[in-house]
Amino acid sequence: MTASWRNQVFQALMPGIARLTVAFDPDGLLDEEAVACQLRATEYSILRYEDSLAFRHRFESEVRAKWDSGDTAREALLVVPGDDNLAAQLPYAFIEEARIVTVGLAGLFPTLSYRILTGIDPADLDPLWQAVTQHRPEPLGIVDPEIWTIKTAAIKP
């Protein structure tokens, strides 16, 4: 796999560190096709936190039951999508027990404006990643990154 923003995502979610990893995904990066496919290929039991009751039932029946029966090798990845309200509803016991990871555009592209990044088509993240890693821009203001992104990464406005 060539170097891409996905490598950073996979590195952040490397299995074998904790039996429970909570991944805050404010920008839906874990839903991107190649990322989702790679995650399904891991040994993670992947659960999404979108409804607290449905999640709790699935977690207790599919993950906790295996852990309680001695299957400690199976790790769980709890994906919390972009809604801050969902993150606030996450039970404290999960936060206390888990390794916490945030996977988002702000972390992948820290020198670019988050407001501008959220308006970029996800298909343009690959050329943007290449441009950022090749040119290593200084932190840019609100107007500058849009111009830099369009010119350097050849992204259409």
C-alpha positions as CSV (number, residue, x, y, z in Angstrom):
1,M,0.0,0.0,0.0
2,T,1.4,3.4,-1.0
3,A,1.7,6.0,1.7
4,S,-1.7,7.7,2.2
5,W,-3.8,9.2,4.9
6,R,-5.3,5.7,5.4
7,N,-1.9,4.5,6.8
8,Q,-2.2,7.1,9.5
9,V,-5.7,5.9,10.3
10,F,-4.6,2.2,10.5
11,Q,-1.6,3.1,12.6
12,A,-3.8,4.9,15.1
13,L,-6.1,1.8,15.3
14,M,-3.4,-0.8,15.4
15,P,-4.8,-4.0,17.1
16,G,-3.0,-5.6,20.0
17,I,-2.8,-2.6,22.3
18,A,-6.0,-2.9,24.3
19,R,-9.0,-5.2,24.2
20,L,-11.3,-2.2,23.8
21,T,-10.6,0.7,21.5
22,V,-13.0,3.6,21.2
23,A,-12.5,5.5,17.9
24,F,-14.1,8.9,17.7
25,D,-14.7,9.5,14.0
26,P,-16.0,13.1,13.6
27,D,-15.6,13.1,9.8
28,G,-16.7,9.6,8.8
29,L,-13.2,8.5,7.7
30,L,-13.8,5.0,9.0
31,D,-16.7,4.7,6.6
32,E,-14.5,5.3,3.6
33,E,-14.5,2.1,1.5
34,A,-10.8,1.1,1.6
35,V,-10.6,1.9,5.4
36,A,-13.8,0.0,6.2
37,C,-12.5,-3.0,4.2
38,Q,-9.2,-3.0,5.9
39,L,-10.8,-2.8,9.3
40,R,-13.1,-5.7,8.6
41,A,-10.0,-7.7,7.7
42,T,-8.6,-7.2,11.3
43,E,-9.5,-9.3,14.3
44,Y,-11.6,-6.5,15.7
45,S,-15.2,-7.0,16.6
46,I,-16.5,-3.7,15.2
47,L,-19.5,-2.0,16.7
48,R,-21.0,1.4,16.0
49,Y,-22.3,3.6,18.7
50,E,-25.4,5.2,17.2
51,D,-28.2,4.1,19.6
52,S,-27.2,3.5,23.3
53,L,-29.7,0.7,24.0
54,A,-29.0,-1.2,20.7
55,F,-25.3,-0.8,21.2
56,R,-25.3,-1.9,24.8
57,H,-27.3,-5.0,23.9
58,R,-25.0,-5.9,21.0
59,F,-21.8,-5.2,23.1
60,E,-22.9,-7.3,26.0
61,S,-24.1,-10.2,23.9
62,E,-21.4,-10.3,21.3
63,V,-18.3,-8.9,23.0
64,R,-18.6,-9.0,26.7
65,A,-20.0,-12.6,26.7
66,K,-16.9,-13.8,24.8
67,W,-14.6,-12.0,27.2
68,D,-16.4,-13.4,30.2
69,S,-16.1,-16.9,28.7
70,G,-12.3,-16.5,28.5
71,D,-11.9,-15.4,24.8
72,T,-9.7,-12.5,25.7
73,A,-8.0,-12.6,22.3
74,R,-10.9,-10.9,20.6
75,E,-10.6,-7.1,20.6
76,A,-13.5,-4.7,20.1
77,L,-13.4,-1.5,18.1
78,L,-16.2,0.9,19.1
79,V,-16.7,3.5,16.4
80,V,-18.4,6.7,17.6
81,P,-19.5,8.7,14.5
82,G,-19.3,12.5,14.2
83,D,-22.1,13.5,16.4
84,D,-20.7,15.1,19.6
85,N,-24.0,14.3,21.4
86,L,-23.3,10.6,20.8
87,A,-19.8,10.9,22.3
88,A,-21.3,12.6,25.4
89,Q,-23.7,9.7,25.8
90,L,-21.0,7.0,25.8
91,P,-21.0,5.2,29.2
92,Y,-18.2,6.2,31.4
93,A,-17.2,2.6,32.0
94,F,-16.2,2.3,28.3
95,I,-14.2,5.5,28.4
96,E,-12.5,4.3,31.6
97,E,-11.6,0.9,30.2
98,A,-10.8,1.7,26.6
99,R,-7.9,3.1,24.6
100,I,-9.3,6.3,23.1
101,V,-8.4,7.3,19.5
102,T,-9.7,10.2,17.5
103,V,-9.5,9.8,13.7
104,G,-10.4,13.0,11.9
105,L,-9.4,15.5,9.2
106,A,-8.0,17.9,11.8
107,G,-5.4,15.3,12.9
108,L,-4.5,14.2,9.4
109,F,-4.1,17.7,8.0
110,P,-3.2,19.9,11.0
111,T,-1.8,22.8,8.9
112,L,-5.0,23.2,7.0
113,S,-8.3,24.8,8.1
114,Y,-10.7,22.3,9.4
115,R,-13.6,24.3,8.0
116,I,-12.2,24.1,4.5
117,L,-11.3,20.4,4.9
118,T,-14.9,19.5,5.8
119,G,-16.0,20.9,2.4
120,I,-13.6,18.8,0.4
121,D,-15.0,15.8,-1.5
122,P,-13.6,12.6,0.2
123,A,-12.4,11.4,-3.2
124,D,-9.9,14.4,-3.1
125,L,-8.3,13.3,0.1
126,D,-5.7,11.3,-1.7
127,P,-4.3,14.1,-3.9
128,L,-4.6,16.4,-0.9
129,W,-2.5,14.0,1.2
130,Q,0.1,13.8,-1.5
131,A,0.3,17.6,-1.8
132,V,0.6,18.1,2.0
133,T,3.2,15.5,2.4
134,Q,5.2,16.7,-0.5
135,H,5.0,20.5,0.1
136,R,4.6,20.5,3.9
137,P,2.8,23.8,4.2
138,E,3.1,26.1,7.2
139,P,-0.2,26.5,9.2
140,L,-2.5,28.4,6.9
141,G,-5.4,30.9,7.6
142,I,-9.0,30.4,6.5
143,V,-8.6,31.8,3.0
144,D,-5.1,30.6,2.2
145,P,-5.7,26.8,2.6
146,E,-8.5,26.9,0.1
147,I,-6.3,28.5,-2.5
148,W,-3.3,26.3,-1.6
149,T,-5.4,23.2,-1.8
150,I,-6.9,24.0,-5.2
151,K,-3.6,25.0,-6.7
152,T,-1.3,22.4,-5.1
153,A,-3.6,19.3,-5.0
154,A,-5.4,20.2,-8.3
155,I,-8.7,19.9,-6.5
156,K,-11.7,21.5,-8.2
157,P,-13.6,24.1,-6.2
